[in-house]
Amino acid sequence: MLNSMRYFLAKSEPGTYSIDQLEKDKKTVWDGVTNPQAVRAIREMKPGDRVLIYHSGGQAAIVGVAKVISEPRPDPKNPKSAVVEIEFVRKIGEPVTLAAIKQSHEFDDWALVRQGRLSTMAVPDEFVDWLRKQTKSKID
């Protein structure tokens, strides 16, 4: 997939920053990430890439899609971190739960399943295809 759009996943507690808030704000700076692996994922993001918004806590699930609208840059509050601006694209119809993802056993090697505390990560192409089938809706 050279020169094509990539997908990433970003987690947020709905009480901290929800898909509803992103929809209201239209865009936001995705910040506060400190795990080196998650920061690396942010640094890989390019304008036009998509970000699956995942609500952690409670019923953990993918709830919406955002678009990267800026190049990554150093986090002004933490020089070891990075931030990127994202813009609301859409909510997905029925949230796709972590339980459903785990039940499929197709993604047992993916960081979402293996590293529960990782807040931001790249999304495998196979998962994007699987998610399209699960949601029967447009995610790009």
Contacts in CASP RR format, 6 or more apart in sequence:
PFRMAT RR
TARGET T0000
AUTHOR 0000-0000-0000
METHOD contacts of the structure
MODEL  1
MLNSMRYFLAKSEPGTYSIDQLEKDKKTVWDGVTNPQAVRAIREMKPGDR
VLIYHSGGQAAIVGVAKVISEPRPDPKNPKSAVVEIEFVRKIGEPVTLAA
IKQSHEFDDWALVRQGRLSTMAVPDEFVDWLRKQTKSKID
1 125 0 8 1.000
5 48 0 8 1.000
5 49 0 8 1.000
5 50 0 8 1.000
5 140 0 8 1.000
6 44 0 8 1.000
6 45 0 8 1.000
6 46 0 8 1.000
6 49 0 8 1.000
6 50 0 8 1.000
6 122 0 8 1.000
6 123 0 8 1.000
7 49 0 8 1.000
7 50 0 8 1.000
7 51 0 8 1.000
7 52 0 8 1.000
7 122 0 8 1.000
7 123 0 8 1.000
7 125 0 8 1.000
7 127 0 8 1.000
7 128 0 8 1.000
8 41 0 8 1.000
8 44 0 8 1.000
8 45 0 8 1.000
8 49 0 8 1.000
8 50 0 8 1.000
8 51 0 8 1.000
8 52 0 8 1.000
8 68 0 8 1.000
8 120 0 8 1.000
8 121 0 8 1.000
8 122 0 8 1.000
8 123 0 8 1.000
9 51 0 8 1.000
9 52 0 8 1.000
9 54 0 8 1.000
9 62 0 8 1.000
9 112 0 8 1.000
9 120 0 8 1.000
9 121 0 8 1.000
9 122 0 8 1.000
9 123 0 8 1.000
10 30 0 8 1.000
10 51 0 8 1.000
10 52 0 8 1.000
10 53 0 8 1.000
10 54 0 8 1.000
10 66 0 8 1.000
10 86 0 8 1.000
10 119 0 8 1.000
10 120 0 8 1.000
11 54 0 8 1.000
11 55 0 8 1.000
11 56 0 8 1.000
11 118 0 8 1.000
11 119 0 8 1.000
11 120 0 8 1.000
12 18 0 8 1.000
12 53 0 8 1.000
12 54 0 8 1.000
12 55 0 8 1.000
12 56 0 8 1.000
12 119 0 8 1.000
13 55 0 8 1.000
13 56 0 8 1.000
13 57 0 8 1.000
14 20 0 8 1.000
14 55 0 8 1.000
14 57 0 8 1.000
17 28 0 8 1.000
18 55 0 8 1.000
18 63 0 8 1.000
19 53 0 8 1.000
19 55 0 8 1.000
19 63 0 8 1.000
19 64 0 8 1.000
19 88 0 8 1.000
19 91 0 8 1.000
21 28 0 8 1.000
22 28 0 8 1.000
22 53 0 8 1.000
22 66 0 8 1.000
22 86 0 8 1.000
22 88 0 8 1.000
23 88 0 8 1.000
23 91 0 8 1.000
25 88 0 8 1.000
26 87 0 8 1.000
26 88 0 8 1.000
27 69 0 8 1.000
27 85 0 8 1.000
27 86 0 8 1.000
27 87 0 8 1.000
27 88 0 8 1.000
28 85 0 8 1.000
28 86 0 8 1.000
29 83 0 8 1.000
29 84 0 8 1.000
29 85 0 8 1.000
30 42 0 8 1.000
30 51 0 8 1.000
30 83 0 8 1.000
30 84 0 8 1.000
30 85 0 8 1.000
30 86 0 8 1.000
30 120 0 8 1.000
31 75 0 8 1.000
31 77 0 8 1.000
31 81 0 8 1.000
31 83 0 8 1.000
32 75 0 8 1.000
32 77 0 8 1.000
32 78 0 8 1.000
32 81 0 8 1.000
32 83 0 8 1.000
33 39 0 8 1.000
33 42 0 8 1.000
33 75 0 8 1.000
33 81 0 8 1.000
33 82 0 8 1.000
33 83 0 8 1.000
33 119 0 8 1.000
33 120 0 8 1.000
34 78 0 8 1.000
34 80 0 8 1.000
34 81 0 8 1.000
35 117 0 8 1.000
35 118 0 8 1.000
35 119 0 8 1.000
35 120 0 8 1.000
36 80 0 8 1.000
37 111 0 8 1.000
37 115 0 8 1.000
37 118 0 8 1.000
37 121 0 8 1.000
38 118 0 8 1.000
38 119 0 8 1.000
38 120 0 8 1.000
38 121 0 8 1.000
39 80 0 8 1.000
39 81 0 8 1.000
39 82 0 8 1.000
39 120 0 8 1.000
41 120 0 8 1.000
41 121 0 8 1.000
41 122 0 8 1.000
42 72 0 8 1.000
42 81 0 8 1.000
42 82 0 8 1.000
42 83 0 8 1.000
42 84 0 8 1.000
42 120 0 8 1.000
43 72 0 8 1.000
43 82 0 8 1.000
44 72 0 8 1.000
44 122 0 8 1.000
45 51 0 8 1.000
45 68 0 8 1.000
45 72 0 8 1.000
45 84 0 8 1.000
46 68 0 8 1.000
46 71 0 8 1.000
47 68 0 8 1.000
47 69 0 8 1.000
47 70 0 8 1.000
47 71 0 8 1.000
48 67 0 8 1.000
48 68 0 8 1.000
48 69 0 8 1.000
49 67 0 8 1.000
49 68 0 8 1.000
50 65 0 8 1.000
50 66 0 8 1.000
50 67 0 8 1.000
50 68 0 8 1.000
50 89 0 8 1.000
50 139 0 8 1.000
50 140 0 8 1.000
51 65 0 8 1.000
51 66 0 8 1.000
51 67 0 8 1.000
51 68 0 8 1.000
51 86 0 8 1.000
52 62 0 8 1.000
52 64 0 8 1.000
52 65 0 8 1.000
52 123 0 8 1.000
52 131 0 8 1.000
52 139 0 8 1.000
53 62 0 8 1.000
53 63 0 8 1.000
53 64 0 8 1.000
53 65 0 8 1.000
53 66 0 8 1.000
54 60 0 8 1.000
54 61 0 8 1.000
54 62 0 8 1.000
54 63 0 8 1.000
54 112 0 8 1.000
55 61 0 8 1.000
55 63 0 8 1.000
55 95 0 8 1.000
59 95 0 8 1.000
59 97 0 8 1.000
60 97 0 8 1.000
60 98 0 8 1.000
60 99 0 8 1.000
61 95 0 8 1.000
61 96 0 8 1.000
61 97 0 8 1.000
61 98 0 8 1.000
62 92 0 8 1.000
62 95 0 8 1.000
62 96 0 8 1.000
62 131 0 8 1.000
63 91 0 8 1.000
63 92 0 8 1.000
63 95 0 8 1.000
64 89 0 8 1.000
64 90 0 8 1.000
64 91 0 8 1.000
64 92 0 8 1.000
64 139 0 8 1.000
65 89 0 8 1.000
65 90 0 8 1.000
65 91 0 8 1.000
65 92 0 8 1.000
65 139 0 8 1.000
65 140 0 8 1.000
66 86 0 8 1.000
66 87 0 8 1.000
66 88 0 8 1.000
66 89 0 8 1.000
67 86 0 8 1.000
67 87 0 8 1.000
67 89 0 8 1.000
68 84 0 8 1.000
68 85 0 8 1.000
68 86 0 8 1.000
69 85 0 8 1.000
69 86 0 8 1.000
69 87 0 8 1.000
70 84 0 8 1.000
70 85 0 8 1.000
71 84 0 8 1.000
72 82 0 8 1.000
72 83 0 8 1.000
72 84 0 8 1.000
73 82 0 8 1.000
73 83 0 8 1.000
73 84 0 8 1.000
74 81 0 8 1.000
74 82 0 8 1.000
74 83 0 8 1.000
75 81 0 8 1.000
75 82 0 8 1.000
75 83 0 8 1.000
76 83 0 8 1.000
90 138 0 8 1.000
92 135 0 8 1.000
92 137 0 8 1.000
92 139 0 8 1.000
93 135 0 8 1.000
93 137 0 8 1.000
94 135 0 8 1.000
96 131 0 8 1.000
96 134 0 8 1.000
96 135 0 8 1.000
98 112 0 8 1.000
98 113 0 8 1.000
100 134 0 8 1.000
101 107 0 8 1.000
101 112 0 8 1.000
101 113 0 8 1.000
102 108 0 8 1.000
102 113 0 8 1.000
104 130 0 8 1.000
106 126 0 8 1.000
106 127 0 8 1.000
106 130 0 8 1.000
107 113 0 8 1.000
107 124 0 8 1.000
107 126 0 8 1.000
107 127 0 8 1.000
107 130 0 8 1.000
108 114 0 8 1.000
110 121 0 8 1.000
110 124 0 8 1.000
110 127 0 8 1.000
111 118 0 8 1.000
111 121 0 8 1.000
112 118 0 8 1.000
112 121 0 8 1.000
115 121 0 8 1.000
128 139 0 8 1.000
131 139 0 8 1.000
132 139 0 8 1.000
END
